[in-house]
């Protein structure tokens, strides 16, 4: 690495890019073109198109792409006219940790809408913490009628539904 590259790396920040509708993949390509570190969490969706089943990668958070950019890359990306707003992330380590856990969860259960077994010991709205498995340490609320746990990405205020075994969670007091 050159001195300029090292300085640029220290001046770069993590952003949540709010992009125009259905431009997440194109924005990720542009970020790759400008050599910006980026992440676009996706899941596999099966659609029927003209009597055939087609597999499509869909963005897990529609309208958002996560990127680490310096000022030059940010300016260049804003000029692509694909980005509505670039939100600077105040606590990037927390966001990266949550994105890693969500990516791991999606790999384990490719369809976020996957149904989980009925939770007999938990009730709707109870606050729980995951005690084992790839989601260890995450907290969330039990959803209505199933034992699915909402995993929240704080910077977006959005949730992802993933199947969690009732044996892998315990009740905790709400934060």
N, C-alpha and C positions, 0 to 999 in steps of 0.2 A: 504494500500500500504506500502511496505517496503521502506527503505531508498534507496536501490539499484534501485527499480522500479521508484521512484521519480527522481533520478539522470538520469536514462535511458530516461525517458520521456522528460527531459529538454535537453538532448543531441540528441534527434531524430530530423530529418529534413524531410520536404516533398520532394518527388522525383516524377518526371515523368519517369516511366519505359518504355523505348522503347523495346518492346519484339519481339521475332521472329514471323513470320507470323502465324496466326491462333492459337496462344498460350495464348491469353488474359485470357480466363476463367481458364485455368490450372494455369497460373501465379497467378490469384486471389485466387485460392484454396491453393497454396503454401504460399501465404502471410497470409492467415487465419491460416494455420498450424503453421507458425512462430509467430502468434499473432501480426502481424503488421496491423495497421489501413490502410485500402485500399478502393478504389472506382473504379468501372468499370461501367461507364455509358453505358446502353444498350437500344435498342428499339426492338419492336416486328415486325418481318418480316414474311409474309406468303409466303411459297414456294409450288410449286407443285412437289410432288415426287410420281411417279408411279400412276398418276391419283388421288392422294389424296392431300388435302391441309394440310400442316404441318406448325405449328407455331414455329418459332425459335427466340431466343433472340440473337441479333447481337450487337457487340460492336459499340457504337456511334463514337468512335475514333479508327479505326482499327490500331492495332500495339502499343497501349498505355494503361497503367494502372497507376493510381495515388496512391501513398502510402506514409505513414509516418513511417519511420524506423530509428532505431539507427544503429550504425556501425556494431554491431554483426548481426542484421537481414539483413542488406544490403549485408554483406559478404556471409551469408548463401544463400540469394537469387541469388547472382551472381554465386554461385556454382551449382545451379540447371540447368544451361546452357539454360535457357529460355530467359534471358535478354541480349539484345544487348548493351544497354547503360542505365545508371541511371543518369538522369539530375536533379541536385539540383534546387529547385524552390527558386528564390531570394525573391519573394513577395507572400508568401503562403496565406495570407488573401485574396488578390485579386483573386487568383486562386480558393480558396474555395468558395468565393462569386459567381464567374462565374459558377462554377460547380453546385452549388445549384440552380441557376437560370435556367441553362440548364436542369437539372434533373426535375425541376418543369415544364418546358416547354414540355419536352418529355412525362411526365405523362399526361399532358393536351392534347397533340396531339401525340399519340403513334407512328405514322409514320412520320419521319422527312421530307419526301418528299411530305407530304400532300399539296394539292393545296390551295391557298388562293383566295379570291375573287379579281377580277380585281381592281387595284388601279387607279382610274380616276384622282385623284388630284396630284399624284406623278409620277415622270419620272424616267427612268432607271438611276442608279448611284447616285441618291440624297442621301445625308447623313441625317438620321433621328434619333430621340430619342423617345423611347416608353414612353407615358405619363400615361398609366394606365394598369392594368392587372398584370399577374405574371411576366412580363418582364420589369416592371417599371424601368426606369433609364438606360436601355441598349441602346447603340447606334450602328448603322450599316448602311449598304447601301441597297437601294432597288434593288432587282435583276431584271434582264431583264424580261419583259412581265407579271410579277405578283407583288403582294404587299408583297412578302416574304422578311423577314429581315434576314440577316446573323448575327448570334451571334458568336463573336470571342472569343476563349480562347487564350489569349496572349502568354502563355508559349509554345503552340504548333504552333501557327500561322495558325490554321485550323478554318473552319467555320462550323456551323450547320444551316441548313435551317429550319425555323419554320414559320407556318402561323400566320400572324399578321393582325388584322383588320385595314384598313386604318384610321378608326376613333380613333385608339389608338396610332397614331404616329404624330409627328410634325417635320418640317424641322429645322435643326440646322446647324451652320457653322462647317465645318470639323475641327477636332483637329489638 
